């Protein structure tokens, strides 16, 4: 088996880049040859014929279609494989919506593929260039870039989950205040749409931005209950979904919204208190780990070590 050194690998990569660059330069050069009759007559018919104007446009040999024929099917298969391994497109759309990202599922799959390819390339270069990697067996050197590619795609998905979770936590923290503000506006005599518009205009949090989207949808002609249902279904936040269900039900039945929102604000406050208590309990358990495995052994060692030294000296 022929071993490829680091210099040879860099030379191969540089040669590939040089060849692609020369191909692009050659493609930008116009084709030379005797013009056909249509090309000679086109300048005199350009003002009355679309085909004549199109023939006057300078055309070059574009290599992009050739690259696309090779790369696009591979990219589609890779994105489909990532979708099967890391969840469907519906899950990705929900997470992107929860994270407040403007991208779609296809763009996210492309980012995952780019992260995977980047990790594979970096790991491959490390396996070729690093002196310590040369002592590894060949199967291990082959598996390391593959594992790096899988970790790259998984890391991008984990970052999306983390962003979605943190944004939902911020929405949970903002929900009681927003509901109390809506209750105050309704008590002052405003309608529910005006109250939501006031929250969207004066607020600066994540939930205010979501309500701004509801106001924009209503301004575009969408009924308010439909816009609220869309926000409930797309966001997927349990507390927000319960509050919006109560608001939609009150709008359908004609019930007073102020009392409904006041009750929902109280429930949100109680849920926030329970969340804080649960978080404090988990932190308390986490604090026991360094106490049991670090501080307590050191304390025991300091208590027993002098006696051990005295016994050894006496014997």
C-alpha positions in Angstrom: 0.0 0.0 0.0 1.4 3.4 -1.0 1.5 5.8 1.9 0.7 9.4 1.3 2.8 11.9 3.2 1.7 15.3 4.3 3.6 17.1 1.5 2.0 14.8 -1.1 -1.5 15.4 0.3 -1.0 19.2 0.2 0.4 18.9 -3.3 -2.7 16.9 -4.4 -5.1 19.5 -2.9 -3.1 22.4 -4.4 -3.2 20.7 -7.8 -6.9 20.2 -7.6 -7.5 23.8 -6.7 -5.2 25.0 -9.5 -7.0 22.8 -12.0 -10.4 24.1 -11.0 -9.1 27.7 -11.2 -7.7 27.1 -14.7 -11.0 25.5 -15.7 -12.9 28.6 -14.5 -10.5 30.9 -16.4 -10.9 28.9 -19.5 -14.7 28.9 -19.2 -14.7 32.7 -19.0 -13.1 33.1 -22.4 -15.7 33.5 -25.2 -15.9 31.0 -28.0 -14.0 31.9 -31.2 -15.3 31.1 -34.6 -17.0 32.5 -37.7 -20.4 34.0 -36.7 -23.5 32.4 -38.1 -26.1 34.2 -40.1 -28.4 34.6 -37.2 -25.7 36.3 -35.2 -24.9 38.7 -38.1 -28.6 39.6 -38.5 -29.4 39.8 -34.8 -28.1 43.4 -34.2 -30.6 44.8 -36.8 -33.5 42.9 -35.3 -32.7 43.5 -31.6 -35.4 46.1 -31.2 -38.3 43.9 -32.4 -37.2 40.3 -31.6 -36.6 38.8 -28.1 -34.6 35.9 -29.7 -32.3 38.4 -31.4 -31.6 40.3 -28.2 -31.0 37.0 -26.4 -28.5 35.9 -29.1 -26.5 39.1 -28.6 -25.9 38.3 -24.9 -22.3 37.1 -24.4 -22.3 33.5 -23.5 -19.5 31.6 -21.8 -18.9 28.0 -21.0 -20.1 27.7 -17.4 -18.7 24.7 -15.5 -21.3 25.1 -12.7 -23.8 22.7 -14.4 -21.2 20.0 -14.6 -20.3 20.5 -11.0 -23.9 20.6 -10.1 -24.7 17.3 -11.8 -22.1 15.6 -9.7 -22.5 17.5 -6.4 -26.3 18.0 -6.1 -27.4 14.3 -6.1 -24.7 13.6 -3.5 -25.8 16.5 -1.4 -29.4 15.5 -1.6 -28.6 11.9 -0.5 -26.4 13.2 2.3 -29.2 15.5 3.6 -31.7 12.7 3.3 -29.5 10.4 5.4 -29.0 13.2 8.0 -32.7 13.6 8.1 -33.2 9.9 8.8 -30.6 9.8 11.5 -31.3 13.1 13.3 -35.1 13.4 12.9 -37.4 14.4 10.2 -37.9 17.8 8.6 -41.0 18.5 10.7 -38.9 18.2 13.9 -36.3 20.5 12.4 -38.9 23.1 11.4 -40.3 23.1 14.9 -36.9 23.6 16.5 -36.0 26.4 14.0 -39.3 28.0 14.9 -38.7 27.7 18.6 -35.2 29.0 18.2 -36.4 32.1 16.3 -34.4 31.3 13.2 -35.4 32.5 9.8 -34.0 29.5 8.0 -35.8 26.5 6.7 -35.2 22.8 7.1 -33.3 22.5 3.8 -30.9 25.3 4.8 -30.3 23.6 8.1 -29.6 20.3 6.5 -27.1 22.1 4.3 -25.5 23.6 7.3 -25.3 20.1 8.9 -23.8 18.7 5.8 -21.2 21.6 5.7 -20.3 21.0 9.3 -20.0 17.3 8.6 -17.8 17.8 5.6 -15.7 20.4 7.4 -15.1 18.0 10.3 -14.2 15.2 8.0 -11.7 17.3 6.1 -10.1 18.6 9.3 -9.8 15.1 10.7 -8.4 13.8 7.5 -5.7 16.5 7.4 -4.9 15.7 11.0 -4.6 12.0 10.3 -2.3 12.7 7.3 -0.1 15.4 8.7 0.1 14.7 12.5 3.1 12.5 13.3 1.3 10.8 16.2 -1.4 9.6 13.8 1.0 7.7 11.7 1.5 5.1 14.4 -2.3 4.3 14.4 -3.5 1.3 12.3 -5.1 2.0 9.0 -8.7 1.2 10.1 -8.4 3.6 12.9 -7.1 6.4 10.7 -10.1 5.8 8.4 -12.7 5.7 11.1 -11.5 8.9 12.8 -12.6 11.2 9.9 -15.9 9.3 9.7 -16.6 9.8 13.4 -15.6 13.4 13.1 -18.2 13.9 10.3 -20.9 12.3 12.5 -19.9 14.4 15.4 -20.0 17.6 13.3 -23.6 16.9 12.1 -24.6 16.0 15.7 -23.0 19.1 17.1 -25.0 21.3 14.7 -28.2 19.6 15.7 -27.3 19.9 19.4 -26.7 23.7 19.0 -30.1 24.1 17.4 -31.7 22.2 20.3 -29.8 24.3 22.8 -30.9 27.6 21.1 -34.5 26.4 21.0 -34.5 25.4 24.6 -33.0 28.6 25.8 -35.5 30.7 23.8 -38.4 28.7 25.3 -37.0 29.3 28.8 -36.9 33.0 28.1 -40.5 32.9 26.8 -41.5 31.0 30.0 -39.9 33.8 32.1 -41.7 36.5 30.1 -45.1 34.9 30.0 -46.5 35.9 33.5 -45.5 39.6 32.9 -47.0 39.7 29.4 -50.2 38.1 30.6 -50.5 40.6 33.5 -49.8 43.4 31.0 -52.6 42.1 28.8 -54.9 41.9 31.7 -54.2 45.5 32.7 -54.8 46.7 29.2 -58.1 44.8 29.0 -59.2 46.2 32.4 -58.4 49.7 31.1 -60.9 49.2 28.3 -58.8 48.1 25.4 -59.7 45.3 23.1 -57.6 42.1 22.9 -56.1 43.1 19.6 -55.1 46.5 20.9 -53.7 45.0 24.0 -51.6 42.5 21.9 -50.5 45.4 19.7 -49.4 47.4 22.8 -47.4 44.5 24.1 -45.7 44.0 20.7 -45.0 47.8 20.5 -43.6 48.3 24.0 -42.1 44.9 24.7 -38.5 43.9 23.9 -38.6 40.2 24.7 -39.2 37.0 22.7 -42.9 36.8 23.4 -43.4 40.4 22.4 -41.7 39.5 19.0 -44.1 36.6 18.6 -47.1 38.9 19.3 -45.7 41.3 16.8 -46.0 38.5 14.2 -49.6 38.0 15.2 -50.3 41.7 14.8 -48.7 41.7 11.4 -50.7 38.6 10.3 -54.0 40.3 11.5 -53.0 43.4 9.6 -52.5 41.3 6.5 -56.1 40.0 6.8 -55.8 36.9 8.9 -58.5 36.6 11.6 -57.2 37.0 15.2 -58.2 33.4 16.3 -56.5 31.9 13.3 -53.3 33.9 14.0 -53.3 32.8 17.6 -53.9 29.2 16.7 -51.0 29.4 14.2 -48.7 30.8 16.9 -49.8 28.1 19.4 -49.2 25.3 16.9 -45.9 26.6 15.5 -44.3 27.6 18.9 -45.1 24.4 20.7 -44.7 26.0 24.2 -47.1 24.3 26.7 -47.8 27.3 28.9 -48.3 29.6 25.9 -50.5 27.0 24.3 -52.7 26.8 27.4 -53.0 30.6 27.6 -53.8 30.9 23.9 -56.4 28.1 24.1 -58.1 30.0 26.9 -58.1 33.3 24.9 -59.4 31.6 21.8 -62.1 29.8 23.7 -63.1 33.1 25.4 -63.2 34.8 22.0 -65.4 32.1 20.6 -67.8 32.0 23.6 -67.8 35.8 24.3 -66.4 35.3 27.8 -64.6 38.2 29.6 -61.0 38.0 28.7 -59.6 40.0 31.6 -60.5 37.3 34.2 -59.3 34.6 31.9 -55.9 36.2 31.4 -55.7 37.0 35.1 -56.1 33.3 36.0 -53.6 32.4 33.3 -51.1 34.9 34.7 -51.5 33.4 38.2 -51.0 29.9 36.8 -47.9 31.1 35.0 -46.5 32.6 38.2 -47.1 29.3 40.1 -45.4 27.3 37.2 -42.4 29.7 37.3 -42.2 29.1 41.1 -42.3 25.4 40.7 -39.6 25.6 38.0 -37.3 27.6 40.2 -37.8 25.1 43.1 -37.1 22.1 40.8 -34.0 23.9 39.4 -32.8 24.6 43.0 -33.3 21.0 43.8 -31.2 19.9 40.8 -28.5 22.4 41.6 -28.4 21.2 45.2 -27.9 17.6 44.1 -25.2 18.8 41.7 -23.4 20.5 44.5 -23.1 17.2 46.4 -20.9 15.8 43.7 -17.8 17.9 44.5 -18.6 17.6 48.2 -18.7 13.8 48.2 -16.0 13.1 45.6 -13.5 16.0 46.3 -13.9 17.7 49.7 -14.9 14.7 51.8 -12.0 12.5 50.7 -9.5 15.3 51.3 -11.0 15.9 54.8 -10.7 12.2 55.6 -7.1 12.1 54.3 -6.1 15.1 56.4 -7.7 13.5 59.5 -6.2 10.1 59.1 -2.8 10.8 57.5 -1.1 12.2 60.7 -2.2 9.1 62.7 -0.9 6.9 59.9 2.5 8.7 59.9 2.7 8.3 63.8 2.0 4.6 63.6 4.5 4.1 60.9 7.1 6.1 62.9 6.3 4.1 66.1 6.7 0.8 64.3 
